[in-house]
């Protein structure tokens, strides 16, 4: 069993720490932000400050894939989340029966438990606090890596971390779970390591989001899917905890006209133009308009040209790869990545650091990278489509994959079988190839999708939206 240091005490870091500690490892989680969770949901939302997480009070939603993995691996987290007011809902079952065709056997796979980010993190932190072999240290900043003996091939080795610029904490394995803001590349350079193979680009989206609360603890009726697309904009409607929910317009950062949505009156006016979601704004607002932009799609690979850039350190979750959050896949990818690392350490210990680095790269490429690539591909297509609608130049790529994706979205509003296939992909319970493998389903999608409106949910055209905004 190993001594493991986890950099970052967010969702991925705490989950990874709990999984490894329960497997017998001695785990220390180091979190830069000093404040920890205290109180109930309202206290967590109002008082818990996490400066290291710029999306801490932005919209969050946990997919059914995350719920399924957590109920299998860490059911106590789900119990804690529900005790804090987390809502159990279904991405399919919450929709009207005329869309779903009524309840069917197997629909339970679309269920999840979700909440606002402070509540989600507090639930995991509560379980971490009770986990033997796991120590969570808050207010501790990692400033560098301890350089160990290089491998035979001359690959630098991370033998621990440096705290506060001076104190060394040695470890058999260091895990980077510091998320989107990971500074590990600079730390690697300081011990003589090559740069990871990094792909990075601004995903090009901007979010104009608000949170609301009901008087009776209920959430608004779902009349359509959580993520709805319209001409030049998308809308997210996400149930949270304790009778709260979030609504966001997702636009292109290049769309200057929709920057008017930063103002509450314009935001309210715009939401009222969309019949299926207007009622989501008819409640007590908890926030003004929260804007998040300059969101990066980033992917780092720590094996370059067949050689690890470092041994003794591995990235998990968003520190490895992060994408536009509108599809809500980050937490699900993170827990799958953490489970993959836990399972690998049963096969290869930190005592064989080069083999561990290579095997983790192989497993990551097989189990996690396809999810990142699929998300990135959707992001690029959807952003190009939005920008085309903004400029009046329709986006028509020669990509059969995008064509079937568009047909799947449109046909899902017309057929319960297609809706389940669409929801399985959105819930991350199936890859598109698996969801579309049912005999005759692809043909049905193409047939229905070719005649369905491109944007089936009722709403204004871009021109009507801009006119409504004055």
C-alpha positions in Angstrom: 0.0 0.0 0.0 1.2 3.5 -0.9 1.3 7.0 0.6 -0.6 9.1 -1.9 -0.8 12.9 -2.0 -3.7 14.4 -3.9 -3.4 18.0 -5.0 -6.9 19.5 -4.9 -9.8 19.0 -2.6 -12.7 19.5 -5.0 -15.1 16.9 -6.4 -12.5 14.8 -8.2 -9.8 15.1 -5.5 -12.0 14.1 -2.6 -13.6 11.3 -4.6 -10.2 9.9 -5.6 -8.9 10.2 -2.1 -11.9 8.3 -0.6 -11.6 5.5 -3.2 -7.8 5.0 -2.7 -8.1 5.2 1.1 -10.8 2.6 1.1 -8.4 0.4 -0.9 -5.9 0.6 1.9 -3.6 3.5 0.8 -2.6 6.3 3.1 -4.0 9.4 1.4 -3.4 13.1 2.1 -5.6 15.6 0.2 -4.1 19.1 0.0 -6.5 21.9 -0.7 -5.4 25.5 -1.2 -8.7 27.1 0.0 -8.8 27.3 3.7 -12.6 27.3 4.4 -14.4 24.0 4.6 -18.1 23.2 4.4 -20.3 24.0 7.4 -24.1 24.1 7.9 -27.0 23.2 5.7 -27.6 23.9 2.0 -28.5 27.6 2.5 -25.4 28.2 4.6 -23.2 26.4 2.1 -24.5 28.5 -0.7 -24.3 31.8 1.0 -21.2 31.5 3.2 -18.8 28.9 1.8 -16.2 30.7 -0.3 -14.0 28.7 -2.7 -11.8 31.2 -4.4 -9.9 28.4 -6.2 -13.1 27.3 -8.1 -14.3 30.1 -10.3 -17.5 28.1 -11.2 -18.3 27.4 -7.6 -21.7 29.1 -7.8 -22.3 28.5 -11.4 -24.8 25.9 -12.7 -24.0 22.2 -12.0 -25.8 19.0 -12.7 -24.7 15.5 -12.0 -25.5 13.0 -14.8 -27.1 9.6 -14.2 -23.7 8.0 -15.0 -22.2 9.8 -12.0 -25.1 8.7 -9.8 -24.8 5.1 -11.0 -21.0 4.9 -10.3 -21.3 6.7 -6.9 -24.2 4.4 -5.8 -22.0 1.4 -6.7 -18.8 2.7 -5.2 -19.6 5.3 -2.6 -23.4 5.1 -1.8 -22.8 7.2 1.4 -22.1 10.2 -0.8 -25.5 9.9 -2.4 -27.1 9.5 1.1 -25.3 12.7 2.3 -26.3 14.6 -0.8 -30.0 13.7 -0.3 -29.7 14.6 3.4 -28.5 18.0 2.4 -31.4 18.5 0.1 -30.1 17.1 -3.1 -32.9 16.3 -5.5 -33.5 12.9 -7.0 -34.8 13.3 -10.5 -34.9 11.6 -13.9 -33.7 13.1 -17.2 -36.4 11.1 -18.9 -39.1 10.5 -16.2 -39.5 14.3 -15.5 -40.7 14.8 -19.0 -44.4 14.7 -20.1 -45.8 11.3 -20.8 -46.7 12.3 -24.3 -43.0 12.6 -25.0 -41.8 9.5 -23.1 -44.7 7.2 -23.9 -45.0 6.5 -20.2 -42.7 4.6 -17.8 -40.8 1.5 -19.1 -38.6 -1.1 -17.5 -35.0 0.1 -17.5 -35.9 3.8 -17.3 -34.3 3.9 -13.8 -31.0 4.3 -15.6 -31.9 7.9 -16.3 -32.2 8.8 -12.6 -29.8 11.0 -10.9 -29.3 12.9 -7.6 -28.0 16.5 -8.0 -27.5 19.8 -6.3 -25.6 23.1 -6.4 -21.8 22.8 -6.3 -21.3 23.8 -2.7 -23.8 21.2 -1.6 -22.3 18.5 -3.8 -18.8 19.2 -2.5 -20.0 19.3 1.1 -21.6 15.8 0.7 -18.4 14.3 -0.5 -16.4 16.2 2.1 -18.6 14.7 4.9 -17.8 11.2 3.7 -14.1 12.0 3.3 -14.0 13.2 6.9 -15.2 9.8 8.1 -12.9 7.7 5.9 -10.0 5.9 7.6 -6.6 6.5 6.1 -7.6 9.8 4.5 -6.5 13.2 5.8 -7.8 16.4 4.2 -5.7 19.5 4.8 -7.3 22.8 3.9 -5.4 26.1 3.5 -2.3 24.3 2.2 -0.9 25.5 -1.1 1.3 23.2 -3.2 4.0 25.3 -4.9 6.2 22.6 -6.5 7.2 19.0 -6.8 10.0 17.1 -4.9 12.5 15.8 -7.4 13.3 12.1 -6.9 15.8 9.9 -8.6 15.4 9.8 -12.4 14.5 6.5 -14.1 17.0 4.6 -16.2 15.7 6.4 -19.3 16.3 9.8 -17.6 12.7 10.5 -17.0 12.2 12.9 -13.9 10.4 11.5 -10.9 8.0 13.3 -8.6 8.7 12.1 -5.1 6.3 14.3 -3.3 5.2 18.0 -3.2 6.6 21.2 -1.8 4.2 23.2 0.4 4.4 26.9 0.9 7.6 27.1 -1.1 9.8 25.3 1.5 8.2 22.2 3.2 8.6 18.9 1.5 5.9 16.2 1.8 7.2 13.0 0.3 4.8 10.5 -1.3 4.9 7.3 -3.3 2.4 8.9 -5.8 1.2 12.4 -6.5 -2.2 12.9 -8.1 -3.1 16.2 -9.7 -6.8 16.9 -9.1 -6.5 20.7 -9.2 -9.0 21.0 -12.1 -9.2 23.5 -14.9 -6.6 25.8 -13.2 -3.9 23.2 -12.8 -0.4 24.7 -12.6 1.3 21.3 -12.8 3.0 22.1 -16.2 5.2 24.7 -14.5 5.9 22.4 -11.6 7.1 19.7 -14.0 9.4 22.2 -15.8 11.0 23.1 -12.5 12.1 19.5 -11.9 13.4 19.2 -15.5 10.4 17.3 -17.1 9.2 17.8 -20.6 5.9 19.5 -21.2 3.0 17.2 -21.5 1.4 17.0 -24.9 -1.2 19.7 -24.5 -4.2 20.7 -26.7 -5.8 23.9 -25.6 -8.4 26.3 -27.1 -11.1 28.7 -25.9 -14.3 26.7 -26.4 -16.0 30.0 -27.5 -19.1 29.8 -25.3 -20.4 32.2 -22.8 -23.0 31.5 -20.1 -25.6 34.0 -18.7 -27.0 32.1 -15.7 -29.3 32.7 -12.7 -30.4 30.6 -9.8 -34.0 30.6 -8.3 -35.8 29.2 -5.3 -39.4 28.2 -4.9 -41.6 29.0 -1.9 -42.8 25.4 -1.5 -39.5 23.4 -2.1 -40.6 22.1 -5.5 -38.9 22.5 -8.9 -40.6 23.8 -12.1 -42.3 21.4 -14.4 -40.0 20.0 -17.1 -41.7 20.5 -20.5 -38.6 19.7 -22.6 -35.1 18.4 -22.2 -32.6 19.9 -19.8 -30.5 21.4 -22.7 -32.6 22.9 -25.5 -31.2 24.4 -28.7 -32.6 27.3 -30.6 -31.4 29.6 -33.4 -28.2 31.2 -32.2 -28.5 30.2 -28.5 -29.1 27.2 -26.2 -30.9 27.1 -22.8 -30.1 25.0 -19.8 -32.7 24.3 -17.1 -31.2 22.4 -14.2 -32.9 21.3 -11.0 -30.7 21.7 -7.9 -31.2 21.1 -4.2 -33.7 22.3 -1.6 -36.2 23.7 -4.0 -33.6 25.6 -6.1 -32.7 25.5 -9.7 -30.6 27.2 -12.4 -31.3 28.6 -15.8 -28.7 29.7 -18.3 -28.5 31.0 -21.8 -25.5 29.5 -23.7 -24.3 31.8 -26.5 -21.2 32.4 -28.6 -18.7 34.7 -27.0 -18.6 36.5 -30.4 -22.3 37.4 -30.2 -22.1 41.0 -29.2 -25.9 41.5 -29.4 -26.6 38.9 -26.7 -24.2 40.5 -24.3 -27.4 42.5 -23.3 -28.2 39.3 -21.3 -25.8 40.5 -18.6 -28.6 42.8 -17.3 -31.4 41.2 -15.3 -34.3 43.0 -17.2 -33.0 41.9 -20.6 -32.4 38.3 -19.2 -36.0 38.2 -17.9 -37.4 39.6 -21.1 -35.5 37.0 -23.2 -36.6 34.0 -21.0 -40.2 35.0 -21.4 -40.0 34.5 -25.2 -39.4 30.8 -24.8 -42.7 29.1 -23.9 -41.3 25.8 -22.5 -38.9 27.5 -20.1 -40.4 30.9 -19.3 -42.0 29.5 -16.1 -38.5 28.6 -14.7 -38.0 32.3 -14.1 -41.2 32.8 -12.2 -39.8 32.5 -8.7 -37.5 34.2 -6.1 -34.1 34.9 -7.7 -31.1 33.9 -5.7 -28.6 35.6 -8.0 -28.4 38.3 -10.6 -26.9 37.2 -13.9 -23.8 35.2 -13.5 -21.5 35.3 -16.5 -18.8 32.8 -17.2 -16.7 33.0 -20.3 -13.2 32.2 -21.6 -13.8 28.5 -20.8 -11.0 26.3 -22.2 -11.2 22.9 -23.8 -7.9 21.4 -22.7 -6.3 18.0 -22.9 -2.9 17.0 -21.5 -1.2 13.7 -22.2 1.7 12.8 -19.9 3.2 10.2 -22.3 4.8 11.8 -25.3 6.3 9.9 -28.2 6.0 6.8 -26.2 7.9 8.1 -23.2 6.4 9.4 -19.9 7.3 13.0 -19.2 7.4 12.2 -15.5 6.9 9.3 -13.2 5.3 9.5 -9.7 2.6 11.9 -10.8 -0.7 11.4 -12.7 -3.6 13.8 -13.5 -7.3 12.9 -12.8 -10.4 14.6 -14.0 -10.3 18.2 -15.3 -6.6 18.3 -14.6 -6.3 15.8 -17.4 -9.0 17.1 -19.7 -11.8 19.6 -19.4 -14.5 20.8 -21.8 -17.3 23.2 -22.2 -19.6 22.4 -19.2 -23.0 22.7 -20.9 -23.1 18.9 -21.4 -22.4 18.4 -17.7 -19.8 15.6 -18.2 -16.9 16.7 -16.0 -17.9 15.1 -12.8 -18.8 11.8 -14.5 -15.6 11.7 -16.4 -13.7 12.5 -13.2 -15.2 9.6 -11.1 -14.6 7.2 -14.0 -11.0 8.3 -14.1 -10.6 8.0 -10.4 -12.0 4.4 -10.4 -9.6 3.5 -13.3 -6.7 4.7 -11.2 -7.9 2.8 -8.1 -8.2 -0.4 -10.2 -4.8 0.1 -11.8 -3.1 0.5 -8.5 -4.3 -3.0 -7.6 -2.3 -4.2 -10.6 0.7 -2.0 -10.7 2.1 -0.3 -7.6 4.0 3.0 -7.3 7.1 0.9 -6.8 7.2 0.4 -10.6 6.6 4.1 -11.5 7.4 3.9 -15.2 5.1 1.0 -15.8 2.4 2.7 -13.7 2.7 5.9 -15.9 2.5 4.0 -19.1 -0.4 1.8 -18.0 -2.4 4.8 -16.7 -1.9 6.5 -20.0 -3.1 3.5 -21.9 -6.2 3.1 -19.7 -7.0 6.8 -19.8 -6.8 6.8 -23.6 -9.1 3.8 -23.8 -11.7 4.7 -21.1 -11.6 8.5 -20.8 -10.3 10.1 -24.0 -13.2 8.9 -26.2 -15.6 10.8 -23.9 -13.5 14.0 -24.1 -13.2 13.7 -27.9 -16.9 13.2 -28.3 -17.6 16.2 -26.2 -15.1 18.4 -28.0 -16.5 17.4 -31.4 -20.0 18.4 -30.3 -18.7 21.7 -28.9 -17.0 22.6 -32.1 -19.9 21.8 -34.3 -22.5 23.5 -32.1 -20.4 26.7 -31.8 -19.9 26.8 -35.5 -23.6 26.4 -36.0 -24.4 29.2 -33.6 -21.8 31.5 -35.2 -23.2 30.8 -38.6 -26.7 31.7 -37.4 -25.3 34.9 -35.9 -23.6 35.9 -39.1 -26.3 34.7 -41.5 -24.0 32.1 -43.0 -25.5 28.6 -42.4 -23.1 25.9 -41.1 -23.3 22.8 -43.3 -20.2 20.6 -42.7 -19.7 17.4 -44.6 -19.7 15.3 -41.4 -22.2 12.3 -41.2 -21.6 12.2 -37.5 -22.9 15.7 -37.0 -25.8 15.0 -39.3 -26.9 12.0 -37.3 -26.4 14.0 -34.1 -28.7 16.8 -35.4 -31.3 14.2 -36.6 -31.2 12.4 -33.2 -31.9 15.7 -31.3 -34.8 16.6 -33.6 -36.4 13.1 -33.8 -36.2 12.7 -30.0 -39.1 15.0 -29.5 -41.2 12.9 -31.8 -40.6 9.3 -30.8 -40.1 7.7 -27.3 -37.6 5.1 -28.6 -35.4 7.8 -30.1 -35.9 9.9 -27.0 -34.4 7.1 -24.9 -31.5 6.8 -27.2 -30.9 10.5 -27.1 -31.2 10.6 -23.3 -28.8 7.6 -22.9 -26.1 9.6 -24.7 -26.9 12.8 -22.8 -26.8 10.9 -19.5 -23.5 9.3 -20.5 -25.0 5.9 -19.8 -24.2 4.9 -23.5 -21.9 6.0 -26.2 -23.6 7.1 -29.5 -22.6 3.9 -31.3 -24.1 1.8 -28.5 -27.3 3.9 -28.2 -27.9 3.7 -32.0 -27.2 0.0 -32.3 -30.8 -1.1 -31.8 -32.1 -2.6 -35.0 -34.1 -0.1 -37.1 -33.4 2.8 -34.8 -30.9 4.6 -37.0 -33.3 4.4 -39.9 -36.1 5.8 -37.7 -33.9 8.7 -36.6 -32.9 9.6 -40.2 -36.5 9.4 -41.4 -38.0 11.5 -38.5 -35.1 13.8 -38.3 -35.1 14.7 -42.0 -38.7 16.1 -41.7 -38.7 17.4 -38.1 -38.0 21.1 -37.5 -34.3 21.8 -36.9 -35.2 23.2 -33.5 -38.4 21.4 -32.4 -39.0 23.3 -29.1 -41.1 26.5 -29.5 -39.1 29.7 -29.3 -38.2 32.9 -31.1 -36.0 33.1 -34.1 -32.8 35.0 -33.6 -34.3 38.1 -35.2 -37.3 37.8 -32.9 -35.1 37.4 -29.9 -33.0 40.5 -30.7 -36.2 42.5 -31.4 -37.6 41.4 -28.0 -34.3 42.7 -26.4 -34.8 46.0 -28.1 
